[in-house]
Amino acid sequence: MKLFEVIHDAFEPFMDGEKKPLNVMEVTNLWFFLLATETTMRNEELGCNLVQDVELKQILTDIKENVHTPIRNEIGEFLKKEGVPLPQTTAEKPVGDYRDIPEGAKLNDEEIANLMSYNLAQGVAYAARGLTESIRADVSLMFSKIIMKKTMAGLTLKQYLEQHEWLRIPPYYKA
């Protein structure tokens, strides 16, 4: 995607030379973002096991494989290279068919889609925080790419929510 190239080109001049150690805020933001990404991936795995709509299952699978897995891998490798211990995570959820779970004991398609939309929006907000608190250009670049990936995924999910009339919209303001 050309947008990622533009972002990279904007940060590249600042990435030359000696790198200072990560500061406390950079480590904290990256570490928590990695943990949140892993948790979100577990939610996506559960969602894929529960959703009935084939299109929603494909959206969740695409977001996990093309957004969250690359983010997890990039941050994990980066933190390892910097000598930062990684957060403890839970194991991936097995693929299963959970139709036997009674209604009321599991989320339905609408709830799962809105939960994932919320997770993406929160991820953008937290990545923006990470971006603004970064000193090193390589950390800023990483958070910038995350913002774009999550925003693009959020737009896809938003379109799906609108098509199904599941998008949660605050009331319109009338003066």
N, C-alpha and C positions, 0 to 999 in steps of 0.2 A: 504494500500500500504506500503510495507516494507521501501521505501525511506523516508516516513514521520516518521517512527519509528527511522530510523537512525538519521534524523535531530533532533528529540526530544531527543534522547539519547545523542547527542552531546551538547545540551544546558542544559540538566537536572542538571548536577553538579553545574551550575552557578545560578540555580533558587532557591536554598535553602537559608534560612536565611531571614533577614529583607529586605523588598523592599523599595528602596528610592522612593520619589515621581517622577512622570514622569517629564522629562525635557521639555523645550519649543519645542525643535526640535521633540521629540517623539510625543508630543501632536499635533503639527502642521502636521507632516507626517501622523499620524493616522486619524486625523480629515479630512484632504483633501483627503486621500485615501478612506475614507468612503463616502464622497461626490461624488468623481469620480466613485466609484462603483455603487452608486445609479443612477447616470446619465447614466452609461453604461447599467444598467439594463433597463432603460427607452428605450434606443436605441435598446436593444435586443427585448423588447416587440413590439416596432414599426416594427422592422425587421420581427418578426414572423407574424405580420399582413400583411406584404407586399410581402414576398418571395413567389415564386411559386413552387420552388423545395422542395419536401417533405424531402429529406435528409438534406438540408440546414436548414430547419425549425427545424428539430430534433436536429441538432448540436447547433443551437442557444438556443433552449429550454434546452438542456443538460448543456450548459455552464452557463446559467442563474441559473438553479436549483442546479447544482453540484459544481459550482465554485463561482459565484458571490453572491448567496443568503447565503451560509455558511460564506463567507468572511464578508459580510455585518453584519450578525448576530454576528459573533465573535468579530469584531471590535466594533460594537455598544454596546454589553454587556460589553466589556472590558472598554470602555470609560465611560459608566454609573457607573460601579464599582469604577472607579477612580475619579468620580465626574466631569467629563468633559461634558459640554452641547453638544448635538448632533447637526449636521448641519440640517438646514431646507431642506426638499426634496420635490419633486413633487409627486403626486399620481401615482400609477401604471396605466398603459395604459390598457384600456379594450380590450378584444379579439374581433377582428372584421375582416370583409372581406372588404378590401379597393381596390378591383379591379376596382371600378368605378373612382378612381383617374386617371386622364389622364397621359399618358406617358410624361415624361419631368417634371412632378410635383412631382414625387416620385423616390426614388432610385430603381434600378433593383437588381436582385439577385447578380450579380457580384460586384456591388458597395457596397451592404450591407455586403457581405462576406469579401471584402477587408477592409471596415471600422471596422468590428469586429476584423479582424486580427491586424489591426493597434492599436485598443484599447487594445488588449491583450498584444502586444509588449510594448506599453507605460506603461501598468500596471506593467509589469515585471521590466521595467527601474525605475519606481517610487518606487516600492517595494524594489529594490536594493538600492536606495538612502535611504529609510527608514531603511533598515538593517544596512547600513554603519553609519548612524547617531544615531543609538540606543545605549544606555548605558545599559539599563535593558535587561536581558537575555530573559524575557518573551516577550518583544516587538520584539527582534531580532528573536525569534522563530516564532512569528506570521508572520513577514515579510518573513522569509525563507519558511514557508509553502505556503504563497501566491505566491511566485516566482515559486515554484514547480507546484502548481495547474494551474497557468496561462500558464506556459511553456507547460505543458501536453495538455491543451486545445488548445494552439496555434499550437502544432504539428498536432493535429487532423484537425484543420481548414486549416493548410497549405497543408496537404494531399488532402483535398477537393479542395482547390484552384488549386493545381497542376493537379488533375484529370480533371478539367474543363478548364485548360490552362488560368486561371485568375490570377495566381501568378505574382505579379509585381517584376521583376528582373532587377536590374541595368545592363547597358551594360557590356559585358565582356571586360576586359582590355587586350589589346594586346601591347606588348613592341615594 
